[in-house]
Amino acid sequence: MYYVFIYMYMTSLFSLLIIRSHIFLCLLSLEFIVVSLLLILLYYLIFYNYGVYLLIICMVFFVCEGVLGLSVLVSMIRCYGNDYISSFNLW
């Protein structure tokens, strides 16, 4: 079962590296990474009979990360009209 979570994590990292044309797809890949890390942490905590308080703290940080990503996406769509990374001027 643990290898399934590792496979999810590696697949999501691979998709983040390959699909980089839209910010929305990057955020979706990041959320998939977060879910796989959360499942790995849950498996670890249940397997070794630890408390799940760390899991709740991590979930709070993951939700904050998702909200910040969506706010960046909304502000970029309002400013530029699309979510292409190529239209985002980094200079």
C-alpha positions as CSV (number, residue, x, y, z in Angstrom):
1,M,0.0,0.0,0.0
2,Y,2.9,2.3,0.8
3,Y,4.2,1.9,-2.8
4,V,0.9,3.2,-4.2
5,F,1.4,6.4,-2.3
6,I,5.0,6.8,-3.5
7,Y,3.8,6.1,-7.0
8,M,1.2,8.8,-6.6
9,Y,3.8,11.2,-5.4
10,M,6.3,10.5,-8.2
11,T,3.5,10.7,-10.8
12,S,2.4,14.1,-9.6
13,L,6.0,15.4,-9.6
14,F,6.4,14.1,-13.1
15,S,3.2,15.8,-14.2
16,L,4.4,19.1,-12.6
17,L,7.6,19.0,-14.5
18,I,6.0,18.1,-17.8
19,I,2.8,20.2,-17.8
20,R,3.9,23.8,-17.3
21,S,1.9,25.8,-19.8
22,H,-1.0,26.9,-17.5
23,I,-0.9,28.0,-13.9
24,F,-4.1,26.1,-13.2
25,L,-2.5,22.8,-14.2
26,C,0.5,23.5,-12.1
27,L,-1.7,24.2,-9.1
28,L,-3.6,21.0,-9.7
29,S,-0.4,19.0,-9.8
30,L,0.8,20.7,-6.6
31,E,-2.5,19.7,-4.9
32,F,-2.0,16.2,-6.1
33,I,1.5,16.2,-4.5
34,V,-0.1,17.5,-1.3
35,V,-2.7,14.8,-1.2
36,S,-0.1,12.1,-1.8
37,L,2.1,13.5,1.0
38,L,-0.9,13.6,3.3
39,L,-1.7,10.0,2.6
40,I,1.9,9.0,3.2
41,L,1.9,10.9,6.5
42,L,-1.4,9.3,7.5
43,Y,-0.1,5.8,6.6
44,Y,3.1,6.5,8.7
45,L,1.1,7.8,11.7
46,I,-1.3,4.9,11.7
47,F,1.4,2.3,11.1
48,Y,3.5,3.4,14.1
49,N,0.6,4.3,16.3
50,Y,1.4,8.0,16.7
51,G,-1.1,10.7,17.3
52,V,-2.8,12.4,14.3
53,Y,-2.2,16.0,15.6
54,L,0.6,16.5,13.2
55,L,-1.7,15.5,10.4
56,I,-4.2,18.2,11.4
57,I,-1.4,20.8,11.5
58,C,-0.2,19.7,8.0
59,M,-3.7,19.9,6.7
60,V,-4.0,23.5,7.8
61,F,-0.8,24.4,6.0
62,F,-1.9,22.6,2.9
63,V,-5.2,24.4,2.8
64,C,-3.4,27.8,3.2
65,E,-1.2,26.8,0.3
66,G,-4.1,26.0,-1.9
67,V,-5.9,29.3,-1.0
68,L,-2.8,31.3,-1.8
69,G,-2.4,29.5,-5.1
70,L,-6.0,30.2,-6.1
71,S,-5.7,33.8,-5.2
72,V,-2.6,34.2,-7.4
73,L,-4.5,32.5,-10.2
74,V,-7.5,34.8,-9.8
75,S,-5.3,37.9,-9.7
76,M,-3.3,36.8,-12.8
77,I,-6.5,36.1,-14.7
78,R,-7.8,39.6,-13.8
79,C,-4.6,41.3,-14.8
80,Y,-3.6,39.4,-17.9
81,G,-6.9,37.8,-19.0
82,N,-5.5,34.2,-19.1
83,D,-3.5,31.8,-17.1
84,Y,-0.6,31.1,-19.5
85,I,2.8,31.1,-17.8
86,S,4.3,32.5,-21.0
87,S,2.2,35.7,-20.7
88,F,3.5,36.3,-17.2
89,N,6.5,38.7,-17.6
90,L,9.3,37.8,-15.2
91,W,11.6,40.7,-16.1
